[in-house]
Amino acid sequence: KGWKEIEYEVVRDRYDNCITVCNMENFDPLGIHTGESIVVAPSQTLTNSEYHKLRELAIRIIRHIGVVGECNVQYAFDPESDDYRVIEVNARLSRSSALASKATGYPLAFVAAKLGLGYGLFDLKNSVTRSTSAFFEPALDYIVVKIPRWDLGKFNGVSKEIGSSMKSVGEIMAIGRTFEEAIQKGLRMIGLGMHGFVENKELKIDDIDKALREPTDQRIFVISKAFRKGYTVDQIHTLTKIDKWFLRKLYQIVLTAESLEAYEPGNLDFMAKGNNGFDELLRLAKQQGFSDFQIARALWKEQISDASPLIIRSYRKKMGLLPVVKQIDTLAAEYPAQTNYLYLTYNGTENDLHYLGDRRSVIVLGSGAYRIGSSVEFDWCSVNALHTVRSEGYRSVMINYNPETVSTDYDMCDRLYFDELTYERVMDIIELENPHGVIVSVGGQIPNNLAMKLDNAGVNILGTSAQSIDNAEDRHKFSSMLDRFGIDQPRWKELTALNEILRFVDEVGFPLLVRPSYVLSGSAMNVCSNQDELERFLTLATEVSRKYPVVVSEFIEEAKEIEMDAVAQNGELVVYAISEHVEFAGVHSGDATIQFPPQKIYVETVRRIKQITQEIAKALNISGPFNIQFLAKDNDIKVIECNLRASRSFPFVSKILKINFIELATKVMLEIPVKKPEKSAFDLDYVGIKAPQFSFTRLQKADPVLGVDMASTGEVGAIGTHFDDALLTAMLAVGYRIPKKNIMVSSGGTKSKVDLLDACRLLQQKGYTLFATGGTQKFLAENGVESTFVAWPDDEETALKVNDLIAEKRFDLVINIPKNLTERELTNGYRIRRGAIDYNIPLITNARLASAFIKAFCRITEEDIEIRHWGEYK
């Protein structure tokens, strides 16, 4: 215990030339997966002899194995005895290689590909400087910190402990000139509502020793709390085995925070040129990565207002305390080089760039860390926006901090700022760049949330106005706009007490969709189908008060969910795509299986949806991308929500329709006239299916059930000549298998039993053996479908128990449709679902999807799926 985990990235060509490109050190000791650990590059705590010993070993390993290209070597290293073990050697590009490339600016994948083609390292140019050779080891005059992003709060019952299995869904990379600066930047970047290492909302921890000893996704903030409670560096080191060097640096941040907190804002004159003593502390705080908000929180404490950080900002600007822009040139500025790979720091004296101030820059705000709900789809949108900006003759500028993405490749744009997407940092960059305008609608929710603040600061937001964005985002404003146009929406109210909620229940009836604004545990939204469930959810999981109102809406059962992705110019539709969910409403659109063009909706519904979309586009005067979600039941159409930005399904519909929606949207935002495309979804002779990819196998104990909160971590797109063909391809792509013989059905409530009946008949005809739990078996028998009875997990009396058969891997497919939220239903259903995941048996928890999948594999076989490339679908 207490060994360090160290990694080296090594490159070798066929002439046996070797270099190490980057070495990285895990902040967390051995035992925590490197993808779950905070990683620092270059290593900070190795001595010179330790560094060179491991470097030499890495080179000996790559030579011995004979790798040509790139190789990653991971070590466990004991600093007490100099003993080491090689954990693994990846003779390929890995997650660490992507991080090493972004950390150093050395393009590992590009170089490895060239070496694979037979070039020598001496033949290649360094593509950052474009003038020096690639046969060199990068030198770094900065420090990089990678922090994982977890979304464990999205899952019911999941274990929060981190260890040797990877649960994080994304990561960020922060660049600074000191460890303190980089780690504080990074903790803001993960986007979990934290402002840095200090000055965050109070963490409630019962046992600090236990929380330090048994690491969870919150551990770094537990360290902060421990320091505040008087723990010493040595005590924390004993409990966590994190190197004392890191802990001392973190302690420095706490000391600075305490010094700031000792000041009374009333005794400081922010209108003056300076305040003795405070100014030096302010400079130190900024060099340690404190944001204006953290400094304001330290001074004003609970009395902090929206204006407080702006007071700090204008005061530091008055005293000339501004960040400088530095280049990543791979050479630590030892050689004159011009690069466009940039970061901002307070530990420097002058900018590495000369700004022209010609207002020819267009800044695109990226999407930050991958997380559940915002992933590579927005990166696709950002990259396409950058391409279009460039091709229209503007200087393309990107701000983003995700090392895994294409948008943070320095050759994607004219200038890449690898830095924060906070109001403070974006304004720092805007003041330097003096751009033509900023695009906030292609990076998902993070840039969208900045629109109003940037607009208030006088920034030119390209495309739809910030006021319109606010009118769509604010429930009250959007709702009253729909009422004015006579557009229907599910009834909803914002309520502050339990008795008000019960009154609304009398009016609307169950089921209800409940969205609390303050969540204690579990997911933030829930569908409640009776009084007990409602009271249990509101008392256990949330707090209801004047300060924390709850939004309650009617939940319409058996309604189709339909999405409209579109681009408008000055309120007029330019291009649109209507897609339909396979599942009924109630499954989050990111977890739903989506078909485009829609296969089963009335022409009248399509006409009405287009009409409503045009009215909304006109009312909000939209110029750019937007997405509206609709509910449709018997031609009755209601609007759920409208986002005035690119949505998750933009890449999918662009690729199926073969019209680049983002290219059109970017031209619209640059005020370039665009022609409406001739093509319509009705002209397509093929079908696209987008299916979600889940990671429940990695998330021990999580309940793999789909609901109104998103749980998927990725997606696939598939094209087929007809629906069955496309659906089967998509389902196989996300890891389902066509069952060979035995299928277990536990089909929930009456409606889902009826939904599955035809599919079960088809299975019987095709010779499958069905197993069913009590109610389902009875229902199938009454309708002439044979099945073998299996008992619920908690039924002690019977021999054939469903969980025993799952453990014996007797089933090829498990269908379990959750019925309601009663205690018995929840535990039994959970044991069946979790068992299927743990024993790697395909599981479906939605009746509509199960029925569609069964019909698809009964009608066609895997051999019937045609293999065609994308260009063949006309």
ZAMARGU-4260 file (C-alpha; in steps of 0.2 Angstrom, whole numbers, plus 5000, padded with zeros to 4 digits):
<rodrens>
0) 5000/5000/5000 | 5006/5018/4996 | 5015/5013/4980 | 5014/5026/4967 | 5007/5023/4949
5) 5018/5030/4936 | 5016/5029/4917 | 5027/5033/4902 | 5023/5035/4884 | 5037/5028/4873
10) 5039/5030/4854 | 5051/5019/4843 | 5054/5018/4825 | 5060/5003/4814 | 5078/5010/4815
15) 5077/5007/4834 | 5077/5025/4838 | 5067/5028/4855 | 5061/5043/4864 | 5049/5045/4879
20) 5036/5058/4875 | 5028/5061/4892 | 5028/5053/4910 | 5013/5055/4921 | 5010/5052/4939
25) 4994/5047/4948 | 4989/5058/4962 | 4980/5043/4970 | 4991/5029/4975 | 4990/5011/4967
30) 4974/5003/4969 | 4963/5016/4960 | 4961/5013/4941 | 4971/5026/4931 | 4955/5031/4923
35) 4947/5035/4940 | 4963/5044/4946 | 4968/5062/4946 | 4984/5062/4935 | 4998/5075/4934
40) 5010/5077/4920 | 5025/5078/4920 | 5027/5069/4937 | 5031/5080/4951 | 5037/5069/4966
45) 5050/5057/4957 | 5068/5061/4960 | 5079/5063/4945 | 5087/5045/4948 | 5069/5038/4950
50) 5063/5047/4934 | 5078/5041/4923 | 5077/5023/4930 | 5059/5021/4925 | 5062/5030/4908
55) 5077/5018/4904 | 5066/5003/4909 | 5052/5009/4897 | 5064/5010/4883 | 5072/4993/4886
60) 5054/4986/4886 | 5048/4993/4870 | 5065/4987/4862 | 5063/4970/4869 | 5045/4968/4863
65) 5050/4976/4846 | 5035/4988/4845 | 5036/5000/4830 | 5025/5015/4834 | 5019/5020/4851
70) 5018/5011/4868 | 5012/5014/4885 | 5021/5007/4901 | 5012/5007/4918 | 5023/5005/4934
75) 5019/5002/4952 | 5034/5011/4961 | 5038/5011/4980 | 5047/5027/4984 | 5053/5020/5001
80) 5063/5005/4993 | 5065/5010/4974 | 5056/4994/4971 | 5045/4993/4956 | 5033/4982/4946
85) 5027/4983/4928 | 5008/4983/4929 | 5005/4983/4910 | 5012/4987/4893 | 4999/4993/4880
90) 5007/4992/4863 | 4994/5003/4856 | 4987/5020/4858 | 4977/5021/4875 | 4967/5034/4885
95) 4984/5039/4892 | 4991/5042/4875 | 4977/5055/4871 | 4981/5064/4887 | 4999/5063/4884
100) 4997/5071/4866 | 4986/5085/4873 | 4997/5088/4888 | 5013/5089/4878 | 5007/5095/4861
105) 5016/5080/4853 | 5004/5071/4841 | 5007/5053/4846 | 4994/5045/4834 | 5000/5055/4819
110) 5018/5050/4823 | 5014/5032/4827 | 5004/5030/4810 | 5019/5038/4801 | 5031/5026/4809
115) 5020/5011/4805 | 5022/5016/4787 | 5040/5014/4788 | 5046/5032/4791 | 5060/5035/4804
120) 5058/5048/4818 | 5072/5059/4810 | 5061/5060/4794 | 5046/5068/4803 | 5043/5086/4807
125) 5036/5092/4824 | 5019/5097/4818 | 5016/5110/4832 | 5032/5121/4827 | 5032/5115/4809
130) 5051/5118/4809 | 5059/5107/4821 | 5061/5088/4820 | 5049/5076/4828 | 5064/5066/4835
135) 5065/5075/4852 | 5058/5073/4869 | 5045/5087/4873 | 5050/5099/4887 | 5035/5107/4897
140) 5036/5124/4906 | 5019/5121/4914 | 5009/5107/4923 | 4994/5098/4917 | 4981/5090/4929
145) 4968/5077/4923 | 4953/5075/4933 | 4939/5061/4930 | 4921/5066/4929 | 4908/5054/4937
150) 4889/5054/4936 | 4885/5041/4949 | 4871/5052/4956 | 4861/5047/4940 | 4859/5029/4946
155) 4849/5021/4960 | 4859/5010/4972 | 4876/5012/4963 | 4891/5010/4974 | 4900/5027/4976
160) 4917/5019/4980 | 4931/5020/4967 | 4944/5007/4964 | 4951/4995/4951 | 4936/4996/4940
165) 4933/5012/4929 | 4916/5021/4932 | 4920/5039/4926 | 4911/5044/4911 | 4923/5058/4905
170) 4938/5068/4910 | 4945/5086/4909 | 4963/5093/4908 | 4968/5109/4916 | 4984/5118/4912
175) 4993/5130/4924 | 5011/5135/4929 | 5008/5129/4947 | 5000/5113/4954 | 4988/5124/4964
180) 4983/5134/4949 | 4980/5118/4938 | 4970/5108/4951 | 4959/5123/4955 | 4955/5126/4937
185) 4952/5107/4935 | 4940/5106/4949 | 4929/5120/4941 | 4930/5111/4924 | 4922/5095/4930
190) 4906/5104/4931 | 4899/5097/4947 | 4895/5114/4955 | 4912/5116/4963 | 4922/5132/4962
195) 4939/5125/4966 | 4947/5116/4981 | 4940/5128/4993 | 4924/5140/4995 | 4912/5127/4989
200) 4895/5122/4997 | 4898/5113/5014 | 4900/5094/5012 | 4890/5083/5024 | 4902/5069/5030
205) 4898/5059/5045 | 4915/5050/5047 | 4930/5060/5039 | 4943/5046/5043 | 4932/5033/5034
210) 4929/5045/5019 | 4948/5048/5017 | 4952/5029/5019 | 4939/5022/5007 | 4940/5033/4992
215) 4924/5039/4983 | 4921/5051/4969 | 4921/5065/4982 | 4938/5062/4990 | 4947/5077/4984
220) 4934/5088/4993 | 4935/5077/5008 | 4953/5082/5009 | 4948/5100/5009 | 4936/5098/5023
225) 4948/5088/5033 | 4961/5102/5032 | 4947/5114/5038 | 4944/5103/5052 | 4962/5104/5058
230) 4969/5088/5051 | 4988/5089/5047 | 4997/5084/5031 | 5004/5069/5040 | 4987/5063/5046
235) 4979/5064/5029 | 4994/5055/5021 | 4993/5041/5033 | 4974/5039/5029 | 4975/5041/5010
240) 4993/5037/5005 | 4993/5052/4994 | 5011/5059/4992 | 5014/5073/5005 | 5020/5085/4991
245) 5002/5085/4984 | 4995/5087/5001 | 5006/5102/5005 | 5002/5111/4989 | 4983/5108/4993
250) 4986/5115/5011 | 4993/5131/5004 | 4977/5134/4995 | 4968/5132/5012 | 4980/5144/5020
255) 4976/5157/5007 | 4958/5155/5008 | 4959/5157/5027 | 4969/5173/5025 | 4956/5180/5013
260) 4942/5175/5025 | 4950/5186/5039 | 4947/5202/5029 | 4930/5211/5031 | 4924/5218/5014
265) 4918/5233/5023 | 4936/5238/5027 | 4942/5237/5009 | 4940/5251/4996 | 4937/5243/4979
270) 4935/5260/4971 | 4953/5265/4976 | 4969/5261/4967 | 4975/5249/4980 | 4973/5241/4997
275) 4989/5238/5006 | 4992/5220/5011 | 4976/5214/5002 | 4983/5217/4985 | 4998/5205/4987
280) 4986/5192/4994 | 4974/5194/4979 | 4989/5191/4967 | 4994/5176/4977 | 4976/5169/4976
285) 4975/5172/4957 | 4992/5163/4955 | 4985/5148/4965 | 4970/5147/4953 | 4957/5156/4964
290) 4942/5162/4953 | 4934/5179/4956 | 4919/5170/4963 | 4930/5160/4976 | 4938/5176/4982
295) 4921/5185/4983 | 4914/5170/4993 | 4929/5171/5005 | 4926/5189/5008 | 4907/5190/5008
300) 4904/5172/5014 | 4885/5169/5015 | 4881/5187/5010 | 4888/5185/4992 | 4878/5192/4978
305) 4879/5190/4959 | 4888/5207/4959 | 4902/5202/4971 | 4913/5192/4959 | 4911/5207/4946
310) 4917/5219/4960 | 4933/5208/4962 | 4935/5207/4943 | 4934/5226/4940 | 4945/5229/4955
315) 4959/5217/4949 | 4958/5224/4931 | 4960/5242/4939 | 4976/5236/4947 | 4982/5227/4931
320) 4980/5210/4938 | 4976/5200/4922 | 4980/5183/4915 | 4993/5181/4901 | 4991/5169/4886
325) 5005/5156/4885 | 5008/5144/4870 | 5011/5126/4871 | 5026/5124/4860 | 5033/5107/4865
330) 5050/5115/4868 | 5047/5125/4884 | 5050/5141/4874 | 5069/5136/4871 | 5067/5139/4852
335) 5057/5153/4844 | 5040/5144/4839 | 5023/5151/4834 | 5009/5139/4839 | 4990/5141/4841
340) 4989/5130/4856 | 4986/5142/4871 | 4981/5143/4889 | 4979/5157/4902 | 4989/5159/4918
345) 4992/5172/4931 | 5010/5165/4933 | 5018/5175/4919 | 5022/5193/4914 | 5018/5194/4895
350) 5007/5187/4881 | 5015/5175/4869 | 5003/5181/4856 | 5001/5198/4847 | 4983/5202/4845
355) 4977/5212/4830 | 4960/5217/4836 | 4953/5216/4819 | 4936/5208/4824 | 4939/5194/4812
360) 4938/5180/4825 | 4923/5170/4829 | 4924/5161/4846 | 4915/5144/4847 | 4912/5138/4865
365) 4915/5119/4867 | 4905/5107/4877 | 4917/5103/4891 | 4919/5086/4900 | 4910/5071/4893
370) 4896/5067/4905 | 4879/5058/4904 | 4868/5069/4893 | 4882/5079/4884 | 4895/5069/4875
375) 4904/5068/4858 | 4888/5074/4849 | 4891/5091/4854 | 4910/5090/4849 | 4904/5085/4832
380) 4894/5100/4831 | 4908/5111/4838 | 4920/5104/4825 | 4908/5107/4810 | 4905/5125/4816
385) 4924/5128/4817 | 4926/5121/4799 | 4912/5132/4792 | 4919/5148/4801 | 4936/5144/4794
390) 4929/5141/4776 | 4919/5158/4777 | 4935/5167/4779 | 4934/5171/4798 | 4948/5166/4811
395) 4941/5151/4820 | 4944/5151/4839 | 4939/5136/4851 | 4938/5137/4870 | 4937/5119/4877
400) 4946/5108/4890 | 4942/5090/4886 | 4958/5080/4881 | 4947/5066/4873 | 4939/5077/4859
405) 4943/5082/4841 | 4938/5100/4845 | 4954/5102/4856 | 4966/5096/4842 | 4976/5112/4838
410) 4974/5109/4819 | 4955/5110/4820 | 4955/5129/4822 | 4966/5144/4820 | 4967/5146/4839
415) 4964/5134/4853 | 4962/5140/4871 | 4963/5125/4882 | 4955/5133/4896 | 4939/5135/4907
420) 4921/5139/4900 | 4917/5150/4915 | 4910/5167/4913 | 4926/5174/4920 | 4938/5165/4909
425) 4928/5167/4893 | 4927/5186/4896 | 4946/5186/4899 | 4948/5178/4881 | 4935/5189/4873
430) 4944/5205/4880 | 4960/5199/4872 | 4953/5192/4855 | 4940/5207/4852 | 4930/5195/4841
435) 4917/5197/4828 | 4906/5187/4839 | 4903/5171/4849 | 4894/5155/4845 | 4885/5148/4861
440) 4873/5136/4852 | 4884/5121/4847 | 4892/5115/4863 | 4877/5109/4873 | 4871/5116/4890
445) 4887/5124/4896 | 4889/5138/4883 | 4870/5140/4882 | 4869/5144/4901 | 4882/5158/4898
450) 4872/5167/4885 | 4863/5179/4896 | 4878/5184/4906 | 4889/5187/4890 | 4875/5197/4883
455) 4874/5208/4898 | 4892/5211/4896 | 4890/5218/4879 | 4897/5202/4869 | 4890/5199/4852
460) 4881/5183/4853 | 4879/5176/4835 | 4863/5169/4829 | 4847/5168/4841 | 4847/5182/4854
465) 4851/5179/4872 | 4834/5185/4877 | 4826/5172/4866 | 4837/5159/4873 | 4831/5164/4890
470) 4813/5165/4885 | 4814/5146/4879 | 4824/5140/4895 | 4813/5149/4908 | 4798/5137/4911
475) 4786/5152/4915 | 4791/5163/4900 | 4790/5148/4888 | 4774/5142/4895 | 4765/5158/4894
480) 4771/5160/4876 | 4764/5144/4871 | 4747/5149/4880 | 4747/5165/4869 | 4748/5155/4853
485) 4736/5142/4859 | 4749/5128/4858 | 4745/5114/4870 | 4757/5108/4884 | 4756/5095/4898
490) 4748/5104/4913 | 4761/5109/4926 | 4764/5119/4942 | 4778/5125/4952 | 4774/5121/4970
495) 4782/5124/4987 | 4772/5113/5000 | 4766/5095/5000 | 4747/5100/5002 | 4748/5111/4986
500) 4755/5096/4977 | 4741/5085/4983 | 4728/5099/4977 | 4736/5098/4960 | 4734/5079/4960
505) 4716/5081/4963 | 4715/5092/4948 | 4726/5081/4936 | 4727/5064/4943 | 4741/5051/4942
510) 4754/5048/4935 | 4764/5063/4938 | 4781/5069/4933 | 4790/5077/4948 | 4806/5088/4946
515) 4813/5094/4963 | 4825/5109/4962 | 4834/5102/4977 | 4839/5084/4977 | 4846/5074/4992
520) 4849/5058/4984 | 4845/5048/4969 | 4839/5055/4952 | 4832/5072/4950 | 4816/5067/4942
525) 4803/5054/4945 | 4786/5047/4939 | 4775/5044/4953 | 4759/5033/4950 | 4750/5034/4967
530) 4749/5044/4983 | 4762/5032/4992 | 4775/5034/4979 | 4773/5052/4978 | 4775/5055/4997
535) 4789/5042/4998 | 4799/5051/4984 | 4796/5069/4991 | 4800/5065/5009 | 4815/5053/5006
540) 4824/5060/4991 | 4820/5079/4991 | 4817/5095/5001 | 4801/5104/4997 | 4800/5123/5003
545) 4799/5141/4997 | 4817/5141/4993 | 4816/5124/4984 | 4800/5123/4974 | 4795/5107/4965
550) 4789/5107/4947 | 4775/5094/4945 | 4768/5090/4928 | 4754/5078/4922 | 4762/5063/4914
555) 4753/5057/4899 | 4754/5038/4897 | 4756/5029/4880 | 4760/5045/4871 | 4773/5045/4857
560) 4788/5056/4859 | 4793/5065/4843 | 4808/5076/4841 | 4810/5090/4829 | 4828/5096/4825
565) 4829/5111/4814 | 4838/5126/4808 | 4829/5143/4806 | 4835/5160/4799 | 4826/5175/4806
570) 4812/5165/4812 | 4809/5155/4795 | 4813/5137/4794 | 4828/5132/4783 | 4829/5113/4786
575) 4821/5101/4798 | 4821/5083/4803 | 4807/5074/4813 | 4811/5058/4822 | 4801/5047/4832
580) 4805/5037/4848 | 4802/5018/4848 | 4798/5018/4866 | 4783/5028/4873 | 4786/5045/4882
585) 4794/5042/4899 | 4811/5036/4893 | 4823/5051/4892 | 4827/5055/4874 | 4845/5051/4877
590) 4840/5033/4882 | 4827/5031/4869 | 4829/5021/4853 | 4826/5034/4839 | 4820/5031/4821
595) 4822/5043/4807 | 4813/5046/4796 | 4798/5042/4807 | 4789/5026/4803 | 4773/5025/4812
600) 4765/5043/4814 | 4750/5051/4805 | 4753/5063/4791 | 4742/5075/4800 | 4753/5074/4815
605) 4768/5078/4805 | 4759/5093/4797 | 4754/5100/4815 | 4772/5098/4821 | 4779/5107/4807
610) 4766/5121/4809 | 4769/5123/4828 | 4788/5123/4825 | 4786/5137/4813 | 4775/5147/4825
615) 4788/5145/4839 | 4803/5149/4827 | 4794/5165/4822 | 4789/5170/4840 | 4807/5168/4846
620) 4815/5174/4830 | 4827/5160/4829 | 4843/5161/4819 | 4852/5145/4821 | 4850/5127/4827
625) 4835/5122/4839 | 4826/5107/4845 | 4808/5104/4851 | 4801/5089/4859 | 4783/5084/4857
630) 4771/5072/4864 | 4758/5065/4852 | 4743/5054/4856 | 4728/5051/4844 | 4733/5066/4834
635) 4733/5077/4850 | 4750/5086/4851 | 4758/5094/4866 | 4775/5103/4867 | 4787/5097/4881
640) 4802/5108/4879 | 4812/5119/4867 | 4831/5121/4866 | 4838/5135/4856 | 4854/5125/4853
645) 4860/5110/4843 | 4853/5094/4851 | 4860/5077/4854 | 4852/5070/4838 | 4859/5083/4826
650) 4874/5072/4821 | 4862/5057/4818 | 4849/5066/4807 | 4863/5075/4798 | 4871/5059/4793
655) 4855/5050/4789 | 4848/5064/4779 | 4865/5068/4772 | 4863/5087/4775 | 4875/5095/4787
660) 4863/5104/4799 | 4877/5113/4808 | 4886/5119/4792 | 4869/5127/4788 | 4866/5134/4806
665) 4884/5141/4806 | 4881/5150/4790 | 4865/5157/4797 | 4873/5163/4812 | 4887/5172/4802
670) 4872/5180/4792 | 4876/5172/4776 | 4861/5169/4765 | 4857/5150/4764 | 4846/5141/4751
675) 4833/5128/4758 | 4839/5111/4754 | 4828/5102/4741 | 4828/5085/4750 | 4815/5079/4762
680) 4815/5064/4774 | 4800/5058/4764 | 4812/5055/4749 | 4823/5043/4759 | 4822/5024/4754
685) 4831/5019/4770 | 4829/5020/4789 | 4841/5026/4802 | 4840/5020/4820 | 4850/5028/4835
690) 4851/5016/4849 | 4859/5020/4867 | 4874/5011/4874 | 4873/5008/4893 | 4887/5004/4905
695) 4878/4995/4919 | 4891/4981/4920 | 4904/4994/4926 | 4892/5002/4939 | 4891/4989/4952
700) 4874/4988/4961 | 4865/5001/4950 | 4847/4997/4945 | 4848/4995/4926 | 4830/5003/4923
705) 4826/5017/4911 | 4817/5032/4916 | 4815/5051/4914 | 4833/5054/4919 | 4846/5049/4907
710) 4858/5034/4910 | 4866/5029/4894 | 4885/5033/4891 | 4885/5032/4872 | 4875/5028/4856
715) 4876/5020/4839 | 4868/5024/4823 | 4863/5011/4810 | 4855/5012/4793 | 4845/4998/4785
720) 4833/4996/4770 | 4819/4994/4782 | 4815/4996/4800 | 4818/4978/4806 | 4835/4978/4797
725) 4841/4994/4804 | 4834/4990/4822 | 4843/4973/4822 | 4859/4981/4816 | 4858/4994/4830
730) 4854/4982/4844 | 4868/4970/4839 | 4880/4985/4838 | 4876/4990/4857 | 4879/4972/4862
735) 4863/4963/4861 | 4863/4945/4855 | 4849/4936/4845 | 4843/4923/4858 | 4846/4904/4854
740) 4832/4896/4864 | 4826/4902/4881 | 4818/4919/4885 | 4812/4925/4902 | 4797/4937/4902
745) 4791/4947/4917 | 4780/4959/4909 | 4774/4971/4922 | 4757/4980/4921 | 4742/4975/4911
750) 4746/4987/4897 | 4764/4981/4894 | 4757/4963/4895 | 4746/4967/4880 | 4760/4976/4871
755) 4771/4960/4872 | 4757/4947/4868 | 4760/4947/4849 | 4779/4946/4851 | 4777/4931/4863
760) 4765/4922/4851 | 4779/4925/4837 | 4792/4918/4849 | 4782/4902/4852 | 4779/4900/4833
765) 4798/4901/4830 | 4801/4887/4843 | 4808/4898/4857 | 4805/4892/4875 | 4797/4905/4886
770) 4799/4906/4905 | 4787/4918/4914 | 4784/4925/4932 | 4767/4922/4940 | 4756/4936/4933
775) 4764/4935/4915 | 4763/4916/4914 | 4744/4917/4919 | 4741/4930/4906 | 4750/4921/4892
780) 4741/4905/4896 | 4724/4913/4895 | 4729/4920/4878 | 4735/4903/4872 | 4754/4905/4874
785) 4764/4892/4883 | 4777/4896/4895 | 4786/4888/4910 | 4782/4896/4927 | 4797/4903/4937
790) 4795/4911/4954 | 4801/4928/4960 | 4817/4929/4969 | 4809/4931/4987 | 4797/4916/4984
795) 4804/4903/4996 | 4792/4889/4992 | 4796/4884/4974 | 4810/4875/4965 | 4812/4885/4949
800) 4817/4903/4955 | 4821/4916/4942 | 4837/4922/4950 | 4844/4904/4951 | 4841/4901/4932
805) 4849/4918/4929 | 4865/4913/4939 | 4865/4896/4929 | 4864/4907/4913 | 4849/4897/4907
810) 4842/4912/4898 | 4847/4920/4882 | 4837/4936/4884 | 4828/4943/4900 | 4813/4955/4898
815) 4808/4963/4914 | 4796/4978/4913 | 4795/4987/4930 | 4777/4988/4936 | 4776/5000/4950
820) 4786/5007/4964 | 4779/4996/4978 | 4793/4989/4990 | 4791/4970/4984 | 4790/4975/4965
825) 4805/4986/4967 | 4816/4973/4976 | 4811/4958/4965 | 4812/4968/4949 | 4829/4975/4954
830) 4836/4957/4958 | 4830/4951/4941 | 4837/4966/4932 | 4854/4967/4941 | 4856/4948/4940
835) 4854/4949/4921 | 4868/4962/4920 | 4880/4953/4932 | 4878/4937/4922 | 4880/4946/4905
840) 4863/4941/4899 | 4854/4954/4887 | 4841/4963/4896 | 4826/4974/4890 | 4816/4984/4902
845) 4804/4992/4890 | 4789/4983/4882 | 4789/4993/4865 | 4807/4990/4862 | 4806/4972/4867
850) 4792/4969/4855 | 4801/4978/4841 | 4817/4968/4844 | 4808/4951/4845 | 4798/4955/4829
855) 4814/4960/4820 | 4824/4945/4824 | 4809/4933/4821 | 4807/4941/4804 | 4825/4942/4798
860) 4841/4933/4803 | 4858/4941/4806 | 4863/4934/4788 | 4849/4944/4780 | 4857/4960/4786
865) 4864/4968/4770 | 4882/4976/4772 | 4883/4992/4762 | 4893/5007/4765 | 4885/5024/4769
870) 4887/5031/4751 | 4876/5017/4744 | 4861/5023/4753 | 4854/5035/4741
</rodrens>
